[in-house]
Amino acid sequence: MAISEADARALSGIVGAANCSARAPDREQHARDASHHAAHTPDLVVWPNNAEEVARILAYANAHGLPVTPWGTGTGLEGGAIPQHGGISLSLARMDAILAVHADDLQVTAQPGLPHQDLNRQLARYGLFFPPDPGANASIGGMLATNAAGIRTVRYGATKDNVLAIQVALADGRLLRLGSRSLKQSSGYNLLQLFVGSEGTLGVITEATLKLAPIPQHTGTAMASFAAVEAAVAAVLDLRLSGLDLAALEYLDSTNTRILADAGVHIAPLPTLLLELHGGAAEAVAGGMNALRAICEAHGATAFRAATDNMERTLLWKTRHSAYEAIVRNHPGQEIVIMDVAVPISAYPELIRSAQDTLDELNLVGYMKGHAGDGNIHIELPYGDETTFVRIAMANQRIAAIAVGLGGTATGEHGVGIGKRDLMRMEHGPALDLMQAMKTLLDPIGILNPGKVLPATH
Ligand SMILES: Cc1cc2nc3c(=O)[nH]c(=O)nc-3n(C[C@H](O)[C@H](O)[C@H](O)COP(=O)(O)OP(=O)(O)OC[C@H]3O[C@@H](n4cnc5c(N)ncnc54)[C@H](O)[C@@H]3O)c2cc1C
């Protein structure tokens, strides 16, 4: 146990007894995120109520060498929130308030524990929304810490593109404000973006000012099926080059669509694209949908289902969102590794081809789906035994190397966490040394989320 009773008493003194727990159910609830990575229980779960309490917790932990792992909502897919070294699980869940809505500026300032779907529910009355959507109801802090992206990134950008300012608590307890509410900022080093994607290893985000967008007046959604994967992927390139302002462009391979069709979902068991357009005028969206149809048909689409009314659109999206559940049901009792790589869009066909070849060579079943419009692919790989897991680990390495070789990255949006640490040197070369130096500068004792992002140095 890294934490003594005296430590627990001191921490409880900062946040209050009701916000500090060493009870087994609380510790177990914070031992594992949504990834396949092994659980590790913290010694203590602490729920601060404000930034000052976060700063005092960190100052105490720093002075006593206690590991601190920030926790958002635990939906991460690379083990980022698992307290690998025990110590404190620092849950931001009780810091979930909207602090200010600047509707005229299309901005909101919120605490980090607020889940983004809850944020959007509260913003609906202003006709505004925060566009990044990782699918799960992730917290604002977790999304910033992983630079989450998702389905709408193709139009609105990733989380990094939608943040203007943050407040962050450093390991030694200093509280800093980084960025400003101005859309244009060229004042000094861009420290704000250093913390975005740093997965709780450099500081704890305690507040964020985010960019908002008007809720689209009109939306069109379509699903297109293709006889062959090559045709679907070639269509992705043309759709991106078309100049149409796509709000989503998603790919599901036939491994996914087959199990969905088998489960009774109305979908052809073929490579499939899901597309969405947002617009201010119904005619513009209708015209855009016709243009999308023409591009898909030019690539031999065997079916094109378009919908503009909400019920039908929701049904089309349900297909995409139920794909993961269908995999879980099809592989009862198995764990699932979710691989995540991204490349420049022109290399997408090559990535899909080489990734499939790799899976075939290693005799693995993989379900490919991805945010195709961003050149991002996820491969879901179920396993029930150690030998399959070893082959999955080999595929993970090889496919990440392929993506990096194509000018891309080993992780487009899920982050490094535990699972991609050993790929950091391959991707970043000597720049990794600078990352390590920054970690030492900001967290010299190494209390912040130890065991994550950077590879072990010994
Ligand atoms: C079904 C499903 C679908 C998903 N789809 C996508 C997708 O399409 N795109 C995508 O990007 N992700 C996706 N994810 C992954 C996940 O939702 C994101 O990684 C999300 O950003 C994690 O947020 P969280 O609040 O759950 O963070 P957690 O899992 O709790 O933590 C993630 C990391 O952030 C750190 N952290 C949390 N809060 C803070 C803070 N305030 N300050 C500093 N560090 C902090 C943690 O220490 C950890 O390293 C999906 C997950 C699931 C389960």
PDBQT file of the ligand as one rigid body, heavy atoms in Angstrom, charges set to zero:
ROOT
HETATM    1  C1  LIG A 501     -17.862   2.509 -26.870  1.00  0.00    +0.000 C 
HETATM    2  C2  LIG A 501     -16.697   3.467 -26.922  1.00  0.00    +0.000 A 
HETATM    3  C3  LIG A 501     -16.454   4.183 -28.092  1.00  0.00    +0.000 A 
HETATM    4  C4  LIG A 501     -15.392   5.074 -28.153  1.00  0.00    +0.000 A 
HETATM    5  N1  LIG A 501     -15.186   5.784 -29.311  1.00  0.00    +0.000 NA
HETATM    6  C5  LIG A 501     -14.217   6.724 -29.343  1.00  0.00    +0.000 A 
HETATM    7  C6  LIG A 501     -14.049   7.551 -30.512  1.00  0.00    +0.000 A 
HETATM    8  O1  LIG A 501     -14.760   7.418 -31.507  1.00  0.00    +0.000 OA
HETATM    9  N2  LIG A 501     -13.082   8.504 -30.475  1.00  0.00    +0.000 N 
HETATM   10  C7  LIG A 501     -12.279   8.694 -29.374  1.00  0.00    +0.000 A 
HETATM   11  O2  LIG A 501     -11.447   9.584 -29.396  1.00  0.00    +0.000 OA
HETATM   12  N3  LIG A 501     -12.407   7.908 -28.279  1.00  0.00    +0.000 NA
HETATM   13  C8  LIG A 501     -13.352   6.946 -28.230  1.00  0.00    +0.000 A 
HETATM   14  N4  LIG A 501     -13.496   6.176 -27.097  1.00  0.00    +0.000 N 
HETATM   15  C9  LIG A 501     -12.533   6.332 -25.985  1.00  0.00    +0.000 C 
HETATM   16  C10 LIG A 501     -12.891   7.316 -24.854  1.00  0.00    +0.000 C 
HETATM   17  O3  LIG A 501     -14.267   7.641 -24.833  1.00  0.00    +0.000 OA
HETATM   18  C11 LIG A 501     -12.029   8.576 -24.953  1.00  0.00    +0.000 C 
HETATM   19  O4  LIG A 501     -10.666   8.239 -24.845  1.00  0.00    +0.000 OA
HETATM   20  C12 LIG A 501     -12.381   9.631 -23.890  1.00  0.00    +0.000 C 
HETATM   21  O5  LIG A 501     -11.728  10.830 -24.218  1.00  0.00    +0.000 OA
HETATM   22  C13 LIG A 501     -12.015   9.232 -22.472  1.00  0.00    +0.000 C 
HETATM   23  O6  LIG A 501     -12.657  10.130 -21.580  1.00  0.00    +0.000 OA
HETATM   24  P1  LIG A 501     -12.951   9.726 -20.070  1.00  0.00    +0.000 P 
HETATM   25  O7  LIG A 501     -13.578  10.883 -19.400  1.00  0.00    +0.000 OA
HETATM   26  O8  LIG A 501     -13.685   8.452 -19.998  1.00  0.00    +0.000 OA
HETATM   27  O9  LIG A 501     -11.460   9.566 -19.562  1.00  0.00    +0.000 OA
HETATM   28  P2  LIG A 501     -10.809   8.410 -18.691  1.00  0.00    +0.000 P 
HETATM   29  O10 LIG A 501     -10.904   7.101 -19.386  1.00  0.00    +0.000 OA
HETATM   30  O11 LIG A 501     -11.322   8.492 -17.311  1.00  0.00    +0.000 OA
HETATM   31  O12 LIG A 501      -9.295   8.920 -18.723  1.00  0.00    +0.000 OA
HETATM   32  C14 LIG A 501      -8.591   8.987 -19.940  1.00  0.00    +0.000 C 
HETATM   33  C15 LIG A 501      -7.229   9.634 -19.687  1.00  0.00    +0.000 C 
HETATM   34  O13 LIG A 501      -7.396  11.000 -19.371  1.00  0.00    +0.000 OA
HETATM   35  C16 LIG A 501      -6.813  11.298 -18.096  1.00  0.00    +0.000 C 
HETATM   36  N5  LIG A 501      -7.676  12.315 -17.493  1.00  0.00    +0.000 N 
HETATM   37  C17 LIG A 501      -8.998  12.241 -17.233  1.00  0.00    +0.000 A 
HETATM   38  N6  LIG A 501      -9.434  13.425 -16.750  1.00  0.00    +0.000 NA
HETATM   39  C18 LIG A 501      -8.361  14.249 -16.689  1.00  0.00    +0.000 A 
HETATM   40  C19 LIG A 501      -8.175  15.593 -16.281  1.00  0.00    +0.000 A 
HETATM   41  N7  LIG A 501      -9.172  16.353 -15.825  1.00  0.00    +0.000 N 
HETATM   42  N8  LIG A 501      -6.928  16.114 -16.356  1.00  0.00    +0.000 NA
HETATM   43  C20 LIG A 501      -5.897  15.384 -16.814  1.00  0.00    +0.000 A 
HETATM   44  N9  LIG A 501      -6.023  14.105 -17.222  1.00  0.00    +0.000 NA
HETATM   45  C21 LIG A 501      -7.242  13.553 -17.164  1.00  0.00    +0.000 A 
HETATM   46  C22 LIG A 501      -6.768   9.957 -17.375  1.00  0.00    +0.000 C 
HETATM   47  O14 LIG A 501      -5.760   9.922 -16.395  1.00  0.00    +0.000 OA
HETATM   48  C23 LIG A 501      -6.471   9.027 -18.526  1.00  0.00    +0.000 C 
HETATM   49  O15 LIG A 501      -5.098   9.035 -18.825  1.00  0.00    +0.000 OA
HETATM   50  C24 LIG A 501     -14.549   5.257 -27.022  1.00  0.00    +0.000 A 
HETATM   51  C25 LIG A 501     -14.794   4.530 -25.849  1.00  0.00    +0.000 A 
HETATM   52  C26 LIG A 501     -15.855   3.643 -25.795  1.00  0.00    +0.000 A 
HETATM   53  C27 LIG A 501     -16.084   2.878 -24.524  1.00  0.00    +0.000 C 
ENDROOT
TORSDOF 0
